[in-house]
């Protein structure tokens, strides 16, 4: 049975949708990127009280100076007995062994989580879940679900991060040209793309809100509330179940074709 999971933006939002969802996904403070709102360990504990599954994002590249913070955070997470850690940096796989941690892992290297063989490789390394790339087609998602040993997460709603740079692209641009403004959108080829320039760098998001209405063969369907008004998410979840939302299928039916010239 598919589970409805939501990347939440606040504890208030988590409470508001608790009767509709099966799992909460929370970006953790200082160790996650691509999300406007993050959560401390104490806030994660509050969300746990709602009685749903809880997963946390630690999805940034870890630098040498952050290893101690990462280790201490992993130890604190272990005490919580949550359902899983959604990770990007493979150092977390090794640290789980070194620290003898029991919390399950979710492989989420964004554009790299694209095939069942890689998913099975990480499963054999002790990673129970794979969070699939948003660039995959429905056919590819179904193939992975059929042949992978792990359980899968798939994005079905929300703005999709297109790329992240460690550089502060927007801030640097404004300072270079001495502009008295702060930008939160970029215009290219007739479209506006949302951007977020934070202490971790710059992220550019899709110009559309992904909204897949098709029956997707995955264990967890992920609704991303990032940059969307909190009060709208409950409406979105209800409309999703009633099949009332306008479709925006992203790459679901767009095969990727490479041609060598």
C-alpha positions, 0 to 999 in steps of 0.5 A, a space after each residue: 500500500 502506498 504511503 502519503 508522505 509530506 516534506 513539511 515546513 512547520 510543526 503547525 502544518 504537521 498537526 494540520 495534516 496529521 489525519 491525511 498523511 502517513 509520514 513526515 519528512 523533515 530537513 534537519 537544521 544545518 545539515 540539509 539544503 534545498 529547503 527554506 525551513 529546517 528543524 532542530 532535534 527538539 522540533 523533530 521530537 515534537 513531530 514524533 508525538 503525532 504518531 506518524 512515520 518520521 524521516 529526516 533529511 541530511 542531504 548536503 555535501 559534508 565538509 571536513 569541518 562539519 564531520 563532528 557536527 554530523 557525528 553528534 547529530 547522528 547520535 542524537 537522531 539515533 536516540 529518537 528512534 525515527 524511521 530513517 535518514 534521507 542522505 546525500 553524502 555517502 560518508 553517512 553510510 560509513 558512519 552508521 557502521 562506525 557508530 553502530 547506528 540502527 536508524 535506517 537510511 534512504 539513498 537520495 543523491 538527487 540526479 544519481 538515483 536513476 536505476 535499480 542496479 545502483 539501488 541494489 548496490 546500496 541496499 547490499 551496503 545496508 541502505 533500506 530505501 531509495 528516493 528516486 530522481 525526479 527526472 525518471 519516467 513512469 516506465 523507469 520508476 516501474 522498472 526500478 520498483 519491480 527489480 530493486 530490493 529496496 523500498 522507494 520514495 517518489 516525488 509527486 507534488 511540489 517545486 523540484 530543485 534543478 541544481 544547487 551551487 555552493 556559490 552564492 550566485 544571486 548575492 554575488 550578482 547583486 553585489 557585483 553590479 551594486 544593485 539595491 534589490 533581492 531576487 527570488 526568481 530568475 527569468 530565462 526563455 520566457 519562464 520564471 524559476 524560483 531561487 533560494 540563496 542561503 548560507 549553503 549556496 544557491 538553489 534553482 527550482 523548476 518553473 512549475 509545480 510538479 503534480 503527478 496524478 497517475 498511479 505511481 508504483 512506489 512505496 512512498 509518494 512525496 508531497 513537497 511543501 517547500 515555497 508553497 503556502 502552508 494552508 494550501 497543502 491540506 487542500 492539495 492532499 485532499 484534492 489529490 485523493 479526489 483527483 481534482 488537481 491540474 496535472 503537471 507530469 514533469 519528465 514522467 513521459 519524456 524519455 531522455 535520448 542522447 545522440 552522438 554527433 
